[in-house]
Amino acid sequence: MALILAGGIGKRMGVSLPKQFLEIKGKPVLVHTLSNFQRNDSVNSIVVVCVSDWIEYTWDLVKKYNLSKVEAIIPGGDTSHDSTRNGIFHLRRTLGKGDVVIIHDAARPILPQKAIDEMLRIAKDNGNASLAIPCYETVIYTDDQLSGNKELDRSHLMRVQTPQAYEYSSILELYERAEKEDRHDFIYADIVAVEYGMTVYFSKGFTNNIKITKQEDIPLCEYLMDIPEDQLFDL
């Protein structure tokens, strides 16, 4: 099961429609993202968490591009955490102990099949997995985004990405706990996991797993879509 988070409105893009509906190479970003899971043999169904006003339009895209694995499109929440929560709680109807749920940003359309497969392998062995890459840059801690005075040891830092995969009953329990505590400030499922004491296991990520956030990301994304998957990601 793949849970695709398309609940954002993309304020930083400076456009009138949510960034996941911007067209790249003639198709909306969301369609590219969904297609990556549509063609993966290990993914049997997809749920999209969407901006409420765009649900009908998303169903139109699903039909137009024959994205047959999409079984539900549900409203997002006020925060990214709430959108993920909505999706995880919705899946209580169909998933249970031992099932694996993949959580992925709709605005990350560059996703080789081998990256999905390797993540699922690690998740099945350990209960979870998150694409991640080492931090190669020097990192300095800051309180105000203007200056800093302390270096962080990059050898102890990993940059997590999506997709992330979790054994369903374990991630459901954590989101239920966050809901009871009225917590809505988590960005990723990984952060919920570590907040409540779970060890997160890393799967091989890749630098070009870009999240479309600003206008400058679009030409880069278009370029990457022309590169064969085995050149973007190699185990």
BELNOR-V702898 format. One record per helix or strand of 2 or more residues. SS is the DSSP state (H for helix, E for strand). FROM is the first residue (numbers start at 1). LEN is the number of residues. If there is no record, write none. Layout:
ss=SS from=FROM len=LEN
ss=SS from=FROM len=LEN
This chain:
ss=E from=2 len=5
ss=H from=11 len=3
ss=H from=19 len=3
ss=E from=23 len=2
ss=E from=27 len=2
ss=H from=29 len=10
ss=E from=46 len=5
ss=H from=52 len=13
ss=E from=70 len=6
ss=H from=80 len=14
ss=E from=100 len=6
ss=H from=113 len=14
ss=E from=128 len=7
ss=E from=139 len=4
ss=E from=148 len=5
ss=H from=154 len=3
ss=E from=158 len=10
ss=H from=168 len=13
ss=H from=189 len=7
ss=E from=202 len=3
ss=H from=216 len=9
ss=H from=229 len=4
